[in-house]
Structures are given as structure tokens and as C-alpha cells.
């Protein structure tokens, strides 16, 4: 391929860095055309520290706008250009967790009309013409309703983009490969074992507390050691949501659970044919097997 094109679809600002930041930075550094599509502004997020605490939804309700700036900075660190939001910044609101008042908001992403929002994502796919699309697994990684909605809509849009279902949305485009972003269980466990001193107030995760998938589910592993500095800077850019430890090798969200910054990112291929694989039977390139 003369130009490799990659689209990553995420629910909230910071999701792109937490799970796929190294992959974004690596492919951007290699000259691929990398785009991140974010579906909400993350208005319902908790805020770390006091400086921006009053921006939250039940106070000033200004967190979403602030997080646009954080996402802009993070993507700059990763080399991926400016943010892009589905149907424009603020069109959909962060739904919060299932059963909360925020999930009942008519503007909440979980309440979006599936046909119309799928059509909007089809339009993005036909415009950007990505060879590879990355999104979440059916559980959304850890069960957040917005992540599950992103999975549902992205899956439908990838299928519809190459069909005649939305004839008014530009030329059809067949996405060659669709991946789920996941975390391999053994890599997570190994990373946790390597954690040394952590800041006061943090704690190590309990066994099984952090989401992961069995090693046998992982089809593709991307080595991001060469861009870990970019990923760490991008994590720090999401300062209302993420704290990076002084060691630079761990981070925590507002729950103060220490998590390792992994040197590899993991994926499951769910559409398209696998390309070249290593001795362990895994791809080492999201674009493996796509015609040149």
C-alpha cells in the first residue's frame, strides 16, 4: 500500500491513549494516516485532584469542553492530528454507567438512534477509507455502556460501508480488517508483578480486578516500546482522568489503582484475513496481509 490508513473509534477522551496510545503513536511515526474518532466528550467522568474538580457534571458541567483540550494535547503527543467527534463535538453526551440518571438523558450516547448514528459512522468510513478499523469487544472492555454502544455501531458501520445500505453516504468502501482492542491476561499479570514503589494513596489491583482476556483470544500484538515516551506524555495530557507515577511506568485513574504501562498492545482480529504470523501464531502488524 502506498499509504496505510487506520481508524480507531473510542467512546471518551483518554480511551484512545489508555488502550491504543502506543499503537497510534507507532503507526503515526511510521507515516500511516491515523485518525481517532471519539463519540462523546466524557462529561460524566470523575476528576482527579482539586484544581478542576468543580468542572464535573453535577457542578459547573464544563468537563466535556475541558476534555476536548486534553484530547487535543494527547493526540498531538501521539502524532495523530486533531480530534474528530462523531457528528461533531458535543453531539452525544457521555452516558455514564448503566442505571444512573445520566444514562436516561435523551442526548446520552446510549440513547442514540442506531440507524442514524450508524449512517453517520458509515459516512466517516467512506470519507477516510481506512484499511483497518479498531474498536472495543462486545463487552466494551469493562462494561461501560458507551463502549458497548461504540462496539455495536462500529461493527454495523464497517459492514454497511461496503454495501448499498446507505447509498447517499458516498462511495462504498470495504474495510480490510476490523480489530478489537483488548489486554492479554498474562501480559497484564506480568506488568503488575513488575510494579515497584507506588505513590501514597495508590494500591495494587486485586487478582482479576482489571479487565483482560485469555491469552488464547489474542491474535495480534503490537510492540510499542519505541513510542512509550509518547504514550506516557499522552496519558499525562489527560490530567483530569489519569495520573502517571513518577517512575513513568505506571498510571492510575481516579480509583487510585496502579496499572502498568505495557510495552505491547493487544488485539483480536474479527474481520478480514490474518497476515504473516510469528512463531506464536500471532500477527505483529495490524496491516499484515493487506495488499501492497
C-alpha positions as CSV (number, residue, x, y, z in Angstrom):
1,X,0.0,0.0,0.0
2,X,1.3,3.4,-0.8
3,X,-0.5,4.8,2.3
4,X,-1.8,2.8,5.2
5,X,-4.9,4.2,6.8
6,X,-6.0,3.4,10.3
7,X,-9.2,4.5,12.1
8,X,-9.7,4.0,15.9
9,X,-13.1,4.5,17.3
10,X,-13.4,5.3,21.0
11,X,-16.1,6.4,23.5
12,X,-14.5,9.1,25.6
13,X,-11.3,11.3,25.6
14,X,-8.5,9.3,27.2
15,X,-9.8,5.9,26.0
16,X,-7.6,6.2,22.9
17,X,-4.5,6.6,24.9
18,X,-5.2,4.1,27.7
19,X,-5.8,1.1,25.3
20,X,-4.3,2.1,22.0
21,X,-1.9,5.0,22.6
22,X,1.2,3.1,21.7
23,X,-0.4,1.7,18.5
24,X,-1.5,5.2,17.4
25,X,2.0,6.6,18.1
26,X,3.8,3.8,16.3
27,X,1.8,3.9,13.1
28,X,1.8,7.7,13.0
29,X,5.6,7.7,13.4
30,X,5.8,5.2,10.5
31,X,3.9,7.5,8.3
32,X,0.4,5.9,8.3
33,X,-2.7,8.1,8.1
34,X,-4.1,7.6,11.6
35,X,-7.5,9.0,12.7
36,X,-9.2,8.8,16.1
37,X,-12.9,9.2,16.2
38,X,-14.4,9.9,19.6
39,X,-18.1,9.6,20.3
40,X,-18.7,11.7,23.4
41,X,-16.9,14.4,25.5
42,X,-16.7,12.3,28.7
43,X,-18.8,14.8,30.6
44,X,-19.6,12.2,33.4
45,X,-16.0,11.5,34.2
46,X,-14.6,11.8,37.7
47,X,-11.9,14.4,38.2
48,X,-8.5,13.8,39.9
49,X,-7.4,16.5,42.3
50,X,-8.9,19.8,43.3
51,X,-7.8,22.2,40.5
52,X,-10.5,21.1,38.0
53,X,-12.9,19.3,40.4
54,X,-15.7,21.8,40.0
55,X,-16.0,21.2,36.3
56,X,-17.9,17.9,36.9
57,X,-21.4,17.2,35.7
58,X,-23.2,18.0,39.0
59,X,-21.3,21.3,39.4
60,X,-20.3,23.6,36.5
61,X,-20.8,20.8,34.0
62,X,-17.9,22.1,31.9
63,X,-15.7,18.9,32.0
64,X,-16.6,17.9,28.4
65,X,-15.3,21.1,26.9
66,X,-12.2,20.9,29.0
67,X,-11.5,17.3,27.9
68,X,-11.5,18.4,24.3
69,X,-8.3,20.3,25.1
70,X,-6.9,17.3,26.9
71,X,-7.6,15.1,23.9
72,X,-6.1,17.6,21.5
73,X,-2.9,17.6,23.5
74,X,-2.8,13.8,23.8
75,X,-3.3,13.3,20.1
76,X,-0.5,15.8,19.4
77,X,1.8,13.8,21.7
78,X,0.9,10.7,19.7
79,X,1.3,12.3,16.3
80,X,-2.3,11.7,15.3
81,X,-3.5,15.2,14.4
82,X,-6.6,16.9,15.8
83,X,-9.6,15.2,17.4
84,X,-12.6,14.2,15.4
85,X,-16.0,13.7,17.1
86,X,-18.9,11.7,15.7
87,X,-21.4,14.2,14.3
88,X,-19.3,17.0,15.9
89,X,-18.1,17.8,19.4
90,X,-20.9,17.6,21.9
91,X,-23.5,16.0,19.7
92,X,-23.7,13.0,22.0
93,X,-23.3,13.1,25.8
94,X,-21.4,10.7,27.9
95,X,-24.0,8.2,29.2
96,X,-22.2,7.4,32.5
97,X,-22.8,3.9,33.9
98,X,-25.9,1.8,33.4
99,X,-28.7,2.7,35.8
100,X,-27.5,6.2,36.5
101,X,-29.5,9.4,35.8
102,X,-27.0,10.4,33.1
103,X,-27.9,7.2,31.1
104,X,-31.5,8.5,30.9
105,X,-30.5,11.8,29.3
106,X,-32.0,11.9,25.8
107,X,-28.6,13.1,24.5
108,X,-26.8,10.3,26.1
109,X,-24.9,8.2,23.5
110,X,-26.7,5.0,24.6
111,X,-30.0,6.6,23.6
112,X,-28.8,7.5,20.0
113,X,-30.9,6.2,17.2
114,X,-28.9,3.2,15.9
115,X,-29.7,3.6,12.2
116,X,-28.9,7.3,12.1
117,X,-25.7,7.1,14.1
118,X,-24.5,4.0,12.1
119,X,-25.1,6.0,9.0
120,X,-23.0,8.8,10.4
121,X,-20.2,6.4,11.1
122,X,-20.5,4.9,7.6
123,X,-20.0,8.4,6.2
124,X,-16.8,8.8,8.2
125,X,-15.5,5.4,7.0
126,X,-16.3,6.2,3.4
127,X,-14.6,9.6,3.7
128,X,-11.4,8.3,5.4
129,X,-11.3,4.9,3.6
130,X,-9.4,3.1,6.4
131,X,-7.8,-0.2,5.6
132,X,-8.0,-1.1,9.3
133,X,-10.6,-0.1,12.0
134,X,-10.1,-0.7,15.7
135,X,-12.8,-0.7,18.3
136,X,-13.9,-2.5,21.5
137,X,-15.0,-6.0,22.1
138,X,-18.7,-6.8,22.8
139,X,-18.3,-6.0,26.5
140,X,-16.7,-2.7,25.7
141,X,-13.6,-3.7,27.6
142,X,-15.0,-3.3,31.0
143,X,-18.8,-3.0,30.5
144,X,-19.3,0.8,30.1
145,X,-22.5,1.3,28.1
146,X,-20.8,3.9,25.8
147,X,-18.1,1.4,25.0
148,X,-20.6,-1.3,24.2
149,X,-22.5,1.2,22.0
150,X,-19.3,2.0,20.2
151,X,-18.7,-1.7,19.5
152,X,-22.3,-2.2,18.2
153,X,-22.3,0.9,15.9
154,X,-18.7,0.4,14.6
155,X,-19.3,-3.2,13.8
156,X,-22.5,-2.4,11.9
157,X,-20.9,0.6,10.1
158,X,-17.9,-1.5,8.9
159,X,-20.3,-4.0,7.4
160,X,-22.5,-1.3,5.9
161,X,-19.8,0.9,4.5
162,X,-19.1,-1.5,1.6
163,X,-22.8,-2.2,0.9
164,X,-25.7,-0.3,-0.7
165,X,-27.4,0.2,2.7
166,X,-26.6,3.9,2.8
167,X,-26.4,4.9,-0.9
168,X,-26.3,8.6,0.0
169,X,-23.2,8.3,2.1
170,X,-20.5,8.4,-0.6
171,X,-18.7,5.6,-2.4
172,X,-18.7,2.2,-0.8
173,X,-15.5,1.2,0.9
174,X,-14.6,-2.3,2.2
175,X,-12.6,-2.2,5.4
176,X,-10.0,-4.9,5.1
177,X,-9.6,-5.7,8.8
178,X,-11.6,-5.0,12.0
179,X,-9.9,-5.4,15.4
180,X,-11.0,-5.3,19.0
181,X,-8.6,-3.7,21.4
182,X,-8.0,-5.9,24.5
183,X,-5.5,-6.6,27.2
184,X,-3.8,-10.0,27.4
185,X,-4.1,-11.6,30.8
186,X,-0.6,-12.8,31.1
187,X,0.9,-9.5,30.0
188,X,-1.2,-7.6,32.5
189,X,-0.2,-10.0,35.3
190,X,3.4,-9.7,34.4
191,X,3.2,-5.9,34.3
192,X,1.6,-5.9,37.7
193,X,4.3,-8.1,39.2
194,X,6.9,-5.6,37.9
195,X,5.3,-2.6,39.7
196,X,7.6,-1.3,42.5
197,X,7.1,1.7,44.7
198,X,3.8,3.5,44.0
199,X,2.7,6.9,45.2
200,X,1.0,7.3,48.6
201,X,-2.7,6.6,48.3
202,X,-2.4,4.2,45.4
203,X,-2.9,0.5,45.7
204,X,-2.1,-2.6,43.6
205,X,-5.1,-4.3,41.9
206,X,-6.7,-7.3,43.3
207,X,-6.4,-10.5,41.2
208,X,-8.9,-10.2,38.3
209,X,-9.8,-6.6,39.2
210,X,-8.5,-5.2,35.9
211,X,-10.2,-6.3,32.7
212,X,-8.2,-8.7,30.4
213,X,-8.8,-11.6,28.0
214,X,-7.3,-15.1,27.9
215,X,-4.0,-15.2,26.0
216,X,-5.6,-17.6,23.5
217,X,-8.1,-14.9,22.4
218,X,-5.3,-12.5,21.3
219,X,-4.5,-12.7,17.6
220,X,-2.3,-9.6,17.2
221,X,0.4,-8.0,19.3
222,X,1.9,-4.6,18.6
223,X,5.3,-3.7,20.0
224,X,5.1,-0.1,21.2
225,X,8.4,0.0,23.2
226,X,9.8,2.6,20.8
227,X,7.0,5.0,21.4
228,X,6.4,4.6,25.1
229,X,7.5,8.1,25.9
230,X,4.9,9.5,23.5
231,X,2.2,7.3,25.2
232,X,3.3,8.4,28.6
233,X,3.1,12.0,27.7
234,X,-0.3,11.5,26.2
235,X,-1.5,9.8,29.4
236,X,-0.3,12.8,31.3
237,X,-2.1,15.1,29.0
238,X,-5.4,13.6,30.3
239,X,-4.7,15.1,33.7
240,X,-8.3,15.2,34.9
241,X,-8.5,11.5,34.4
242,X,-5.1,9.9,34.6
243,X,-2.0,10.3,36.9
244,X,1.3,8.9,35.8
245,X,3.6,7.7,38.5
246,X,7.0,9.5,39.0
247,X,8.6,6.3,37.7
248,X,6.8,6.8,34.3
249,X,6.0,3.1,34.2
250,X,2.6,3.1,36.0
251,X,-0.6,5.2,36.0
252,X,-3.8,5.3,37.9
253,X,-7.3,6.6,37.2
254,X,-9.4,8.3,39.9
255,X,-9.8,4.9,41.7
256,X,-6.0,5.1,42.6
257,X,-5.4,1.5,41.4
258,X,-1.9,1.3,39.9
259,X,-1.8,-0.1,36.4
260,X,1.3,-0.9,34.3
261,X,2.1,1.0,31.1
262,X,2.6,-2.0,28.9
263,X,5.2,-2.2,26.1
264,X,2.8,-4.2,23.9
265,X,-0.8,-3.6,22.9
266,X,-3.1,-6.5,22.2
267,X,-5.9,-7.0,19.6
268,X,-8.3,-9.6,18.4
269,X,-8.9,-9.8,14.6
270,X,-12.6,-10.2,13.9
271,X,-13.0,-9.3,10.3
272,X,-10.6,-10.0,7.4
273,X,-7.8,-12.4,6.9
274,X,-4.8,-12.6,9.2
275,X,-1.4,-11.8,7.6
276,X,2.1,-13.1,8.5
277,X,2.3,-14.5,12.0
278,X,5.2,-15.1,14.3
279,X,6.3,-18.4,15.9
280,X,3.4,-18.0,18.5
281,X,0.9,-17.7,15.7
282,X,0.3,-14.0,16.2
283,X,0.3,-11.1,13.8
284,X,2.8,-8.3,14.6
285,X,1.3,-5.7,12.3
286,X,-2.3,-4.5,12.0
287,X,-1.8,-4.2,8.3
288,X,-0.4,-7.7,7.8
289,X,-1.8,-9.4,4.8
290,X,-3.3,-6.3,3.2
291,X,-2.3,-5.8,-0.4
292,X,0.7,-3.6,-1.2
